[in-house]
Amino acid sequence: MLGRSRLQPPGPPAPIVEPDLDLIRGETTEPRLAWLGHASFLGSLGGHRFLIDPVFSHHAGWLYRRYLPPPLTIGQLPELEAVMVTHNHYDHLDAELIRALPREVAVVVPVGMGPWMRRRGRKGVIELEWWQPAEVGGLHITLVPACHWSRRSVFDTNRVLWGGYVIQGYGHSVYHSGDTAWFEGFGEIGRRFPEIDAAMLPIGGYEPAWFMEHYHLNPEQAGRAFLELGARHFVPMHWGTFQLTDEPLCEPIDRLRSWWRQNGPGDPHHLHDLDVGASFVLGATDD
């Protein structure tokens, strides 16, 4: 990635646990989020399961190796209602996985990404502009703004849109920001969606700051974004899996924990610094 100057040793990756496959594939209606590493999540609202930014490959593009395995295989995934992709960077969009998903699964993407998806065999592709909603099965999905950019190859910079998602259903809502730098949009998202149960926010990819602050949040900025959103639960992501920028893999979560101890809002707000493969139930009150 451009701007690399003092790459530090990666150190240990994020901790990983074996996921509960019976729970993941069972007939539960509990609202739940499971972290699959980096920005990848498996969620469930009212028993309707969805994936966000699923990347199971061992590299992001040609350059960036994965420092721990994905906790699931494609064959272990449950029946899905939808897959959402926030933007087309390699650490958020896995072409092999997209091809392997069952054809009946709807794919929701920012506007402009539809042709790429259809060339890889996807039929039910929904393209959204910022603030545009879509109904997919039992889920209400809205693409919301982010401060980032898009590129998949040398000559397609910013030719397709990027963003985050608010997913609502069965009395719950969750927000996945995708990649983003700090911007005033967090407050607007919080005003438009005033009862966000959980915010999945990126905390890594910030060094060197002079370059990366235009595209990514650092841990302290992510904490500020959480407060602006007014969400109940903070689920940090975008750390511990790929070393895309100069900081070690686990430095972001150490910095976030320090920020939370000093600035965390307390009850009923909660930090869920999950292990890869772990999940939590929305509405749970334990930290």
C-alpha positions in Angstrom: 0.0 0.0 0.0 1.3 3.5 -0.9 2.8 5.4 2.0 4.6 2.4 3.6 7.8 3.7 5.2 8.6 1.9 8.5 7.0 -1.5 8.4 7.2 -3.0 11.9 7.3 -6.7 12.5 3.8 -8.1 12.4 3.9 -9.7 15.8 1.1 -12.1 16.8 -2.2 -12.0 14.9 -5.6 -11.7 16.5 -6.6 -14.7 18.7 -8.8 -17.3 17.1 -11.3 -19.8 18.5 -13.2 -22.6 16.9 -16.7 -21.4 16.0 -19.8 -23.2 17.4 -21.0 -24.8 14.1 -24.2 -26.0 15.8 -25.1 -22.5 16.8 -24.0 -21.0 13.4 -26.1 -23.5 11.4 -28.9 -24.1 13.9 -32.5 -22.8 13.9 -31.9 -19.9 16.3 -33.6 -16.5 16.0 -31.2 -14.7 18.4 -29.7 -11.6 16.9 -26.0 -12.4 16.6 -22.7 -11.3 15.1 -19.7 -13.5 14.5 -16.3 -12.0 13.5 -14.6 -14.0 10.8 -11.4 -11.9 10.7 -10.5 -8.5 9.3 -13.7 -6.9 8.1 -15.7 -10.2 7.6 -18.8 -10.9 9.6 -21.5 -13.4 9.7 -24.7 -12.0 11.2 -28.2 -13.1 11.9 -31.4 -11.1 12.6 -34.6 -13.0 13.2 -32.9 -16.2 11.9 -32.1 -14.5 8.5 -28.3 -14.8 8.1 -26.0 -12.6 6.1 -22.3 -12.1 5.3 -20.5 -8.8 5.1 -17.2 -8.4 3.3 -16.4 -12.1 3.4 -12.8 -12.9 2.6 -11.6 -16.4 3.1 -8.5 -16.3 0.9 -5.0 -16.7 2.3 -3.9 -13.5 0.6 -5.5 -10.1 -0.1 -4.5 -9.6 -3.6 -0.9 -10.5 -4.5 0.8 -8.7 -1.7 -0.8 -9.2 1.7 -0.7 -12.6 3.4 -3.2 -13.7 5.9 -1.7 -14.3 9.3 -4.3 -16.6 10.6 -6.7 -19.0 8.8 -10.4 -18.1 8.3 -12.4 -19.7 11.1 -14.9 -21.3 8.7 -14.8 -22.9 5.2 -17.2 -22.0 2.6 -18.9 -25.4 3.0 -19.5 -24.7 6.7 -21.5 -21.5 6.1 -25.2 -21.6 7.0 -28.0 -20.9 4.5 -27.7 -17.2 3.7 -30.2 -14.5 2.9 -27.7 -12.0 1.5 -24.1 -11.1 1.1 -23.0 -7.4 1.3 -19.8 -6.0 -0.1 -18.8 -2.5 1.0 -16.2 -1.8 -1.7 -13.9 -3.6 -4.2 -10.5 -3.6 -2.5 -9.0 -7.1 -2.2 -9.2 -7.3 1.5 -13.0 -6.8 1.4 -13.9 -8.6 -1.9 -12.9 -12.3 -2.4 -13.6 -13.3 -6.0 -13.2 -17.0 -5.3 -15.7 -16.9 -2.5 -18.2 -14.9 -4.6 -18.1 -17.5 -7.3 -18.6 -20.3 -4.8 -21.7 -19.0 -3.0 -25.0 -20.6 -3.9 -26.6 -18.9 -6.9 -29.8 -18.1 -5.0 -28.0 -15.8 -2.5 -28.6 -12.1 -3.1 -25.6 -9.9 -3.4 -25.9 -6.3 -2.3 -23.1 -3.9 -3.6 -22.5 -0.1 -4.1 -23.6 1.1 -7.5 -21.1 0.2 -10.3 -20.1 -3.1 -8.9 -22.9 -5.1 -10.5 -21.1 -5.9 -13.8 -18.1 -7.4 -11.9 -20.5 -9.6 -9.9 -22.5 -10.7 -12.9 -19.3 -11.7 -14.8 -18.6 -14.1 -11.9 -21.9 -15.8 -12.1 -24.1 -13.8 -9.7 -27.7 -13.4 -10.7 -29.5 -11.6 -7.9 -27.3 -8.5 -7.7 -28.7 -5.3 -6.0 -26.8 -2.1 -6.6 -27.4 0.8 -4.2 -26.5 4.5 -4.0 -25.8 6.2 -0.7 -28.9 6.2 1.6 -30.8 3.9 -0.8 -32.5 1.0 0.9 -33.4 -2.5 -0.3 -35.6 -5.3 1.1 -33.9 -8.7 0.9 -36.0 -11.4 2.4 -36.6 -10.4 6.0 -33.8 -7.8 6.0 -33.9 -4.0 5.4 -30.5 -3.0 4.0 -29.3 0.6 3.5 -26.0 1.7 1.9 -24.6 4.6 3.9 -21.7 6.9 3.1 -18.1 6.3 4.0 -14.9 8.4 3.5 -12.8 6.0 1.4 -12.2 5.1 -2.2 -12.4 2.2 -4.7 -10.0 0.4 -7.0 -9.7 -3.2 -8.3 -7.2 -2.7 -11.1 -4.7 -0.2 -12.4 -7.2 1.9 -14.4 -10.5 1.8 -12.4 -9.8 4.2 -9.5 -13.1 5.5 -8.0 -15.2 4.2 -11.0 -17.5 2.4 -8.6 -19.0 3.5 -5.3 -18.1 2.5 -1.8 -19.9 2.7 1.6 -21.1 1.0 4.7 -24.4 -0.8 5.6 -27.1 -0.5 8.1 -29.0 -3.8 8.4 -32.4 -3.8 10.1 -34.8 -6.5 10.9 -36.9 -8.0 13.7 -36.5 -5.1 16.1 -32.7 -4.8 15.7 -30.2 -2.9 13.6 -26.4 -3.2 13.0 -24.0 -0.9 11.2 -20.9 -2.0 9.3 -18.8 1.0 8.2 -16.7 -0.7 5.6 -13.3 1.1 5.3 -13.5 4.8 6.2 -11.6 7.7 7.6 -13.1 10.1 10.0 -15.9 12.3 8.6 -19.0 14.1 9.8 -21.2 11.4 8.3 -21.1 9.3 11.5 -23.3 11.8 13.2 -25.7 11.8 10.3 -25.9 8.0 10.2 -26.6 8.1 14.0 -29.4 10.6 13.5 -31.0 8.7 10.6 -30.7 5.4 12.5 -31.1 6.3 16.1 -31.2 2.8 17.6 -28.2 1.0 16.3 -27.5 -2.1 18.4 -24.0 -2.7 17.2 -21.4 -0.7 15.2 -18.7 -2.7 13.4 -15.9 -0.1 13.0 -12.3 -0.4 11.6 -9.5 0.3 14.0 -6.4 -0.7 12.0 -4.6 0.5 8.8 -3.5 3.9 10.2 0.3 4.1 9.9 1.9 6.3 8.5 -0.8 8.7 9.7 0.2 11.5 7.3 -1.1 9.2 4.5 -3.5 6.8 6.0 -5.7 9.3 7.9 -7.4 10.2 4.7 -8.7 6.6 4.2 -8.8 4.8 7.6 -9.6 5.4 11.2 -7.1 5.0 14.0 -8.4 3.4 17.2 -9.1 6.7 19.0 -11.0 8.0 16.0 -13.0 4.8 15.8 -14.0 5.4 19.5 -15.1 8.9 18.7 -17.1 7.6 15.7 -18.8 5.1 18.0 -19.9 7.9 20.3 -21.2 10.0 17.3 -23.2 7.0 16.1 -24.9 6.5 19.5 -24.7 2.7 19.1 -24.9 0.3 22.1 -22.2 -2.2 21.2 -18.8 -1.5 19.7 -17.3 -4.4 17.6 -13.8 -3.5 16.4 -12.6 -4.9 13.1 -9.9 -4.4 10.4 -7.1 -5.6 12.7 -5.1 -8.7 13.4 -5.5 -10.5 10.1 -3.6 -8.7 7.3 -0.7 -6.3 7.8 -1.8 -3.7 5.2 0.1 -0.8 6.8 3.0 -0.1 9.1 1.6 -0.9 12.6 1.9 -4.4 14.1 -1.2 -6.6 13.8 -2.4 -6.3 17.4 -1.4 -2.7 18.2 -4.8 -1.3 17.2 -6.7 -3.4 19.7 -4.3 -2.5 22.5 -4.8 1.2 21.7 -8.5 0.8 21.6 -8.7 -0.9 25.0 -6.6 1.9 26.4 -9.0 4.5 24.9 -12.0 2.6 26.2 -10.6 2.5 29.8 -10.1 6.3 29.7 -13.1 7.4 27.6 -15.5 4.5 27.2 -19.2 5.6 27.8 -20.0 2.7 30.2 -23.4 1.1 30.7 -25.4 0.4 28.6 -22.5 0.6 26.1 -20.2 -2.3 25.6 -16.9 -3.1 23.8 -16.8 -6.5 22.2 -13.2 -7.1 21.2 -14.0 -10.6 19.8 -11.6 -13.4 19.0 -11.8 -14.4 15.4 -14.5 -17.1 15.2 -16.3 -15.8 18.3 -19.7 -14.2 18.4 -22.1 -12.4 20.7 -25.8 -11.9 21.0 -27.1 -8.4 20.5 -28.7 -7.2 23.6 -26.3 -9.1 25.9 -25.1 -7.0 28.8 -21.7 -8.4 29.5 -18.5 -6.8 28.3 
